[in-house]
């Protein structure tokens, strides 16, 4: 799914693409669950960063990664999307 991920972020601002891919790749092979975990990591980094504009890029990356996680789930297992989204919303392990 690495090629899929790169195609999905193509055309976005370069800084956002770089930060999004950095978080995604830190979670290992690209899967819906790894993208969801990367989104959580990006959000945690934004919270730790600061209350000013310094956190903006990580917040945008978190949003992108959660969106990508849901899109990847739709492509790999559409029947499991509802349960996957529910696990994301409740903070459960998305791979469960």
Residue pairs with C-beta under 8 A, 6 or more apart in sequence:
1 29
1 30
1 31
1 72
1 76
2 29
2 30
4 30
4 72
4 75
5 21
5 24
5 30
5 35
5 68
5 72
6 21
8 68
8 71
9 16
9 17
9 20
9 21
9 64
9 68
10 17
12 20
12 64
15 57
16 57
16 60
16 61
16 64
19 42
19 57
19 58
19 60
19 61
20 42
20 61
20 64
20 65
20 68
23 38
23 39
23 41
23 42
23 45
23 61
23 65
24 30
24 34
24 35
24 38
24 65
24 68
26 38
26 41
27 34
27 35
27 37
27 38
27 41
28 34
30 72
31 72
31 76
31 95
32 69
32 70
32 72
32 73
32 76
32 77
32 84
32 94
33 69
33 93
33 94
33 95
35 65
35 66
35 68
35 69
35 72
36 65
36 66
36 69
36 84
36 88
36 94
37 94
38 65
38 69
39 61
39 62
39 63
39 64
39 65
39 66
39 68
39 69
40 62
42 58
42 59
42 61
42 62
42 65
43 58
43 59
43 62
45 55
45 58
46 55
46 56
46 58
46 59
46 62
47 55
49 55
49 58
66 88
69 84
69 88
69 94
70 81
70 84
70 85
70 88
73 80
73 81
73 84
73 85
74 81
77 84
84 94
86 92
87 93
87 94
87 96
88 94
